[in-house]
Structure formats: C-alpha cells, structure tokens
Amino acid sequence: MQISGKHLLSSAETLLRERRDDRAQSRRETGGRSSESGAFVQPAALHGRLMQIQGNLAGMQNEFSREQARLAYLADPEAIAQEKPVFDGKPLFPESDLTGLKDTVLARMDVLRKNLRTLQVEMENLVALGAPTPDSTLDARALLSRGGLNHVDPERVSRLTRS
C-alpha cells in the first residue's frame, strides 16, 4: 500500500482543523474561558515537572539543613570561634558579626519550610494525577487502558491542600 505525501498532508491538515474546531467549540460552551485546565496534559511534561520539583526539593532541603546547623551552632557561640564550622565545604558563618543572626536564621527557616511544603503538595498532586515517576513504565497501551491520566480524587486533594 502506497501513501502519497499529498494525501498524508491533507489528512494531517484535516486533523488539525478538526482539533481547532473542537477547541473553539469547547471555549464557546464554557463561556469563552480557556479550557486548558481541563485539557489533557502530556505525560512527558508532567515527568519533566516532577524532575524539576525533585531538584528544587533537594536544593531547598540542603539549604534547610544548612540553616539548622547554623541555628545549632548559634546556641553555643564559643564553639563557632573554636571550630570554624563548614557545610558542604563552605564556611557555615561567612558573616563577621553574629548579633541578630539567630532571628535571621529562624526567619529563613520559616520561609524554607513553607516553600518545601508547597513543593511537596505540588509533587503529591502530580503523583495523584497519575504522572509517571522515574521508576514507572509508561506506554501508550497503559495510558489507553486506564483512559489517560487518572482523575483527581477530591478527598486526596482536600487532604493535600490543608495546612
């Protein structure tokens, strides 16, 4: 069976036109609002976002650990002068004046704690949607057999968004 390039191009243009018409129709039905929130999200994009979140989590956790170590040393200022502590090969206290540093460290830890929680909730939500994880295998048959990505479980989202 031979397929001409002209016929293939014509079929592709028809498919694209139908897709555009479907999108326009759904926008009219929803009152002109964008239907992106209900649109199918590509698994590769979800996987990429998961990887990005994991990287951000690792960086923030490292910063949080650093601030925890700083706070522990600030409880005993004499140890700082004696040991010259380092964290990841960098001085733990590059500041020359340690007065008021405890409040700064506590404030930084609060910000990091909130950011970590936000990223954790986003990651949980992506996993709840059925986003592929690095250890899962994802193929077209698996997606078709389960009808694409999982539907959001309202109870789980409610639990995740509670503070």
C-alpha positions as CSV (number, residue, x, y, z in Angstrom):
1,M,0.0,0.0,0.0
2,Q,1.5,3.3,-1.1
3,I,0.6,6.6,0.6
4,S,1.3,9.7,-1.3
5,G,2.7,12.7,0.5
6,K,-0.1,14.8,-0.7
7,H,-2.7,12.5,0.8
8,L,-0.8,12.4,4.1
9,L,-0.5,16.2,4.3
10,S,-4.2,16.5,3.5
11,S,-5.1,14.1,6.3
12,A,-2.9,15.9,8.8
13,E,-4.4,19.3,7.9
14,T,-7.9,17.9,8.3
15,L,-7.0,16.5,11.8
16,L,-5.5,19.9,12.9
17,R,-8.6,21.8,11.6
18,E,-10.9,19.4,13.5
19,R,-8.9,19.8,16.6
20,R,-9.0,23.6,16.3
21,D,-12.8,23.5,15.7
22,D,-13.2,21.3,18.8
23,R,-11.2,23.7,21.0
24,A,-13.2,26.7,19.6
25,Q,-16.5,24.8,20.3
26,S,-15.5,24.0,23.9
27,R,-14.5,27.6,24.5
28,R,-17.9,28.8,23.3
29,E,-19.6,26.2,25.6
30,T,-17.6,27.3,28.6
31,G,-18.4,31.0,28.1
32,G,-15.1,32.0,26.4
33,R,-12.9,30.7,29.2
34,S,-9.8,28.8,28.3
35,S,-10.2,25.1,28.5
36,E,-6.6,24.4,29.3
37,S,-7.3,23.4,32.8
38,G,-9.5,20.5,31.6
39,A,-7.2,19.6,28.7
40,F,-5.1,16.5,28.6
41,V,-1.6,17.2,29.9
42,Q,1.2,15.4,28.2
43,P,2.9,12.8,30.4
44,A,6.3,14.0,29.3
45,A,5.5,17.5,30.6
46,L,4.4,16.0,33.9
47,H,7.5,13.9,34.2
48,G,9.7,17.0,33.4
49,R,7.9,19.0,36.1
50,L,8.3,16.2,38.6
51,M,12.0,16.1,37.9
52,Q,12.2,19.9,38.3
53,I,10.3,19.7,41.6
54,Q,12.7,17.0,42.9
55,G,15.7,19.1,42.0
56,N,14.2,22.1,43.8
57,L,13.3,20.0,46.8
58,A,16.9,18.7,47.0
59,G,18.3,22.2,46.9
60,M,15.8,23.6,49.5
61,Q,16.4,20.6,51.8
62,N,20.1,21.3,51.6
63,E,19.6,25.0,52.5
64,F,17.3,24.0,55.3
65,S,19.9,21.6,56.7
66,R,22.5,24.4,56.5
67,E,20.2,26.7,58.4
68,Q,19.6,24.0,61.0
69,A,23.3,23.6,61.5
70,R,23.8,27.4,61.8
71,L,21.0,27.5,64.4
72,A,22.6,24.7,66.4
73,Y,26.0,26.5,66.4
74,L,24.3,29.8,67.4
75,A,23.2,28.1,70.6
76,D,26.9,27.9,71.6
77,P,28.7,30.9,70.1
78,E,32.0,29.8,71.6
79,A,32.0,26.7,69.5
80,I,31.9,28.8,66.4
81,A,35.1,30.6,67.3
82,Q,36.9,27.4,68.2
83,E,35.8,25.1,65.4
84,K,35.3,27.3,62.3
85,P,32.4,25.1,61.1
86,V,31.9,24.3,57.4
87,F,28.9,23.0,55.5
88,D,29.4,21.4,52.1
89,G,33.0,22.7,52.0
90,K,31.9,26.3,52.7
91,P,32.1,28.3,55.9
92,L,28.9,28.0,57.9
93,F,29.3,31.6,59.1
94,P,30.7,33.9,56.5
95,E,29.3,36.8,58.5
96,S,31.7,38.6,60.8
97,D,29.0,39.9,63.1
98,L,26.8,37.2,64.7
99,T,24.5,39.6,66.6
100,G,20.9,39.2,65.5
101,L,21.8,36.3,63.2
102,K,19.6,33.9,65.2
103,D,16.5,35.8,64.2
104,T,17.6,35.9,60.5
105,V,18.2,32.2,60.5
106,L,14.8,31.4,62.1
107,A,13.1,33.6,59.5
108,R,15.0,31.9,56.7
109,M,14.0,28.5,58.1
110,D,10.3,29.6,58.2
111,V,10.4,30.7,54.5
112,L,12.2,27.4,53.5
113,R,9.7,25.3,55.5
114,K,6.7,27.0,53.6
115,N,8.4,26.6,50.3
116,L,9.2,22.9,51.0
117,R,5.6,22.3,51.9
118,T,4.3,24.0,48.7
119,L,6.6,21.9,46.6
120,Q,5.6,18.7,48.5
121,V,1.9,19.4,47.9
122,E,2.5,20.1,44.2
123,M,4.5,16.9,43.8
124,E,1.8,14.9,45.7
125,N,-0.8,16.4,43.4
126,L,1.1,15.4,40.3
127,V,1.6,11.9,41.6
128,A,-2.2,11.8,42.5
129,L,-2.9,12.7,38.9
130,G,-1.0,9.7,37.8
131,A,2.1,11.4,36.5
132,P,4.8,8.9,35.5
133,T,7.5,8.5,38.0
134,P,11.1,7.6,37.1
135,D,10.6,4.1,38.3
136,S,7.3,3.5,36.5
137,T,7.0,2.3,32.9
138,L,4.6,4.3,30.7
139,D,3.5,3.2,27.3
140,A,0.6,4.1,25.1
141,R,-1.3,0.8,25.9
142,A,-1.2,1.6,29.6
143,L,-2.5,5.1,29.1
144,L,-5.3,3.9,26.8
145,S,-6.3,1.1,29.1
146,R,-6.7,3.4,32.1
147,G,-8.2,6.2,30.0
148,G,-5.3,8.6,30.1
149,L,-4.2,10.2,33.3
150,N,-6.1,9.4,36.5
151,H,-9.0,11.7,37.5
152,V,-8.3,13.8,40.5
153,D,-9.5,12.3,43.8
154,P,-11.3,15.2,45.6
155,E,-10.5,13.7,49.1
156,R,-6.8,13.4,48.4
157,V,-6.6,16.9,47.0
158,S,-8.5,18.2,50.1
159,R,-6.1,16.4,52.4
160,L,-3.1,17.7,50.5
161,T,-4.2,21.3,50.4
162,R,-5.0,21.5,54.1
163,S,-2.3,23.3,56.1
